[in-house]
Amino acid sequence: MKEQNTGAPRISRYETGQHDPDPATAEALAKALGMPVAYFHATSDVLAELILVASRLPPAKQKEALEHLKSFAASLKR
């Protein structure tokens, strides 16, 4: 009987933090899921959502959103 080799155990290790994918695998996973690689490296759910929202904007709107966020952050320091 031929043993079926699936990626399920490896994916499970990624999900539980027992193993990190190499950069090429992370890129392939991100592409398959339609997400930016940075999403998987976010240290909180809020940062992950910010990355996801920004990645779905056209480049010019990404720059505009970044300027708004910088302005907002600066206003909190005053």
MIMARMAR-747844 format. One line per 3 residues: number of its first residue (from 1); their letters; for each residue z, x, y of N, C-alpha, C. Coordinates in nm, 3 decimals, decimal comma. Atoms other than C-alpha are relative to their C-alpha. Layout:
NUM = a = Z:X:Y:Z:X:Y:Z:X:Y; ...
//
This chain:
1 = mke = 0,000:0,085:-0,118:0,000:0,000:0,000:0,000:0,089:0,124; 0,013:-0,080:-0,122:-0,107:0,145:0,334:0,103:-0,045:0,103; -0,101:0,030:-0,102:0,169:0,168:0,595:-0,070:-0,024:0,134
4 = qnt = 0,060:0,033:-0,129:0,072:0,001:0,920:0,076:0,073:0,110; -0,061:-0,073:-0,110:0,138:0,222:1,221:-0,015:-0,083:0,127; 0,004:0,078:-0,123:0,230:0,012:1,522:0,078:0,073:0,108
7 = gap = -0,071:-0,060:-0,111:0,356:0,109:1,864:0,132:-0,068:0,030; -0,121:0,078:-0,030:0,644:-0,140:1,848:0,127:0,086:0,006; -0,122:-0,080:-0,010:0,917:0,115:1,768:0,002:0,088:0,125
10 = ris = 0,007:-0,085:-0,119:0,799:0,347:2,047:0,024:-0,082:0,126; -0,019:0,087:-0,117:0,779:0,063:2,300:0,146:-0,041:0,009; -0,141:0,037:0,001:1,126:-0,046:2,195:0,086:0,114:0,056
13 = rye = -0,076:-0,115:-0,052:1,256:0,306:2,268:-0,022:0,015:0,150; 0,024:-0,003:-0,145:1,092:0,294:2,612:0,086:-0,107:0,068; -0,074:0,112:-0,059:1,252:-0,044:2,681:0,149:0,024:0,005
16 = tgq = -0,144:-0,023:0,005:1,598:0,069:2,580:0,043:0,129:0,068; -0,032:-0,123:-0,070:1,577:0,396:2,771:0,029:0,118:-0,091; -0,023:-0,110:0,094:1,601:0,610:2,458:-0,108:0,107:0,010
19 = hdp = 0,113:-0,092:-0,009:1,266:0,773:2,532:-0,084:-0,040:0,121; 0,092:0,027:-0,111:1,036:0,803:2,834:-0,141:0,034:-0,045; 0,138:-0,032:0,037:0,661:0,786:2,791:-0,050:0,120:0,080
22 = dpa = 0,062:-0,109:-0,074:0,459:1,091:2,886:-0,089:-0,061:0,109; 0,078:0,057:-0,111:0,253:1,051:3,207:-0,128:-0,074:-0,042; 0,123:0,067:0,043:-0,070:0,963:3,025:0,030:-0,135:-0,065
25 = tae = -0,039:0,127:0,064:0,106:0,695:2,818:0,048:-0,099:0,105; -0,047:0,088:-0,107:0,280:0,556:3,126:-0,118:-0,058:0,078; 0,120:0,046:-0,071:-0,056:0,535:3,302:-0,075:-0,104:-0,082
28 = ala = 0,070:0,096:0,087:-0,214:0,358:3,003:0,076:-0,132:-0,008; -0,080:0,123:0,003:0,075:0,110:2,981:-0,014:-0,077:0,131; 0,012:0,065:-0,131:0,058:0,040:3,353:-0,136:-0,067:0,015
31 = kal = 0,135:0,056:-0,010:-0,317:-0,014:3,338:-0,013:-0,125:-0,088; 0,008:0,114:0,092:-0,287:-0,245:3,035:0,076:-0,121:0,053; -0,083:0,109:-0,052:-0,019:-0,449:3,211:-0,037:-0,040:0,143
34 = gmp = 0,042:0,031:-0,136:-0,194:-0,448:3,550:0,109:0,028:0,103; -0,111:-0,035:-0,088:0,100:-0,277:3,720:-0,015:0,145:0,044; 0,002:-0,141:-0,040:0,141:0,043:3,919:0,101:0,079:-0,082
37 = vay = -0,090:-0,085:0,078:0,303:0,332:3,732:0,136:0,008:0,069; -0,126:-0,012:-0,075:0,567:0,358:4,007:0,096:-0,114:-0,032; -0,083:0,116:0,036:0,693:0,013:3,905:0,098:0,035:-0,111
40 = fha = -0,083:-0,033:0,116:0,829:0,159:3,582:0,107:0,104:0,032; -0,096:-0,103:-0,038:1,018:0,432:3,766:0,099:-0,049:0,106; -0,091:0,054:-0,100:1,194:0,205:4,015:0,142:-0,004:-0,055
43 = tsd = -0,139:-0,008:0,044:1,571:0,239:4,002:0,076:-0,132:0,016; -0,063:0,131:-0,009:1,643:-0,126:4,079:-0,109:-0,107:-0,007; 0,096:0,111:0,005:1,480:-0,465:4,039:-0,062:-0,026:0,136
46 = vla = 0,053:0,024:-0,135:1,443:-0,498:4,417:-0,108:0,103:0,033; 0,103:-0,102:-0,025:1,258:-0,166:4,446:-0,123:-0,025:-0,086; 0,114:0,031:0,087:1,040:-0,262:4,149:-0,084:-0,113:0,060
49 = eli = 0,074:0,112:-0,059:0,949:-0,588:4,320:-0,072:0,042:0,127; 0,066:-0,051:-0,121:0,875:-0,410:4,649:-0,128:0,076:-0,037; 0,116:-0,076:0,047:0,642:-0,173:4,464:-0,110:-0,094:-0,048
52 = lva = 0,097:0,094:0,054:0,471:-0,461:4,286:-0,069:-0,079:0,111; 0,058:0,076:-0,111:0,423:-0,666:4,603:-0,093:0,088:0,082; 0,082:-0,091:-0,081:0,293:-0,367:4,800:-0,129:0,038:-0,073
55 = srl = 0,119:-0,042:0,075:0,054:-0,267:4,522:-0,108:-0,107:-0,005; 0,098:0,110:0,005:-0,113:-0,607:4,535:-0,067:-0,026:0,133; 0,061:0,013:-0,132:-0,198:-0,573:4,903:-0,118:0,096:0,012
58 = ppa = 0,107:-0,096:-0,028:-0,522:-0,416:5,027:0,060:0,120:0,074; -0,056:-0,120:-0,061:-0,467:-0,057:5,151:0,038:-0,014:0,148; -0,033:0,017:-0,143:-0,478:-0,153:5,522:0,126:-0,084:0,017
61 = kqk = -0,119:0,085:-0,007:-0,217:-0,424:5,464:0,123:0,072:-0,055; -0,111:-0,081:0,049:-0,003:-0,178:5,265:0,058:0,083:0,115; -0,045:-0,080:-0,115:0,011:0,046:5,574:0,072:-0,088:0,101
64 = eal = -0,062:0,093:-0,094:0,092:-0,253:5,793:0,139:-0,042:-0,050; -0,129:0,040:0,057:0,371:-0,366:5,559:0,100:0,115:0,007; -0,087:-0,117:-0,008:0,511:-0,012:5,550:0,053:0,018:0,142
67 = ehl = -0,044:-0,012:-0,139:0,523:0,000:5,930:0,104:-0,107:0,034; -0,098:0,107:-0,022:0,706:-0,335:5,937:0,134:0,035:-0,066; -0,121:-0,037:0,072:0,954:-0,211:5,678:0,073:0,115:0,070
70 = ksf = -0,060:-0,111:-0,075:1,011:0,115:5,870:0,068:-0,051:0,127; -0,055:0,056:-0,123:1,067:-0,082:6,190:0,129:-0,077:-0,030; -0,119:0,076:0,040:1,312:-0,312:6,015:0,116:0,095:-0,033
73 = aas = -0,103:-0,097:0,039:1,501:-0,016:5,865:0,057:0,071:0,124; -0,045:-0,067:-0,122:1,516:0,155:6,206:0,091:-0,092:0,082; -0,080:0,094:-0,078:1,656:-0,160:6,365:0,142:-0,014:-0,055
76 = lkr = -0,133:0,009:0,062:1,948:-0,154:6,121:0,088:0,119:0,037; -0,074:-0,120:-0,036:2,047:0,195:6,234:0,055:-0,003:0,142; -0,041:0,008:-0,140:2,096:0,090:6,594:0,136:-0,057:0,017
//
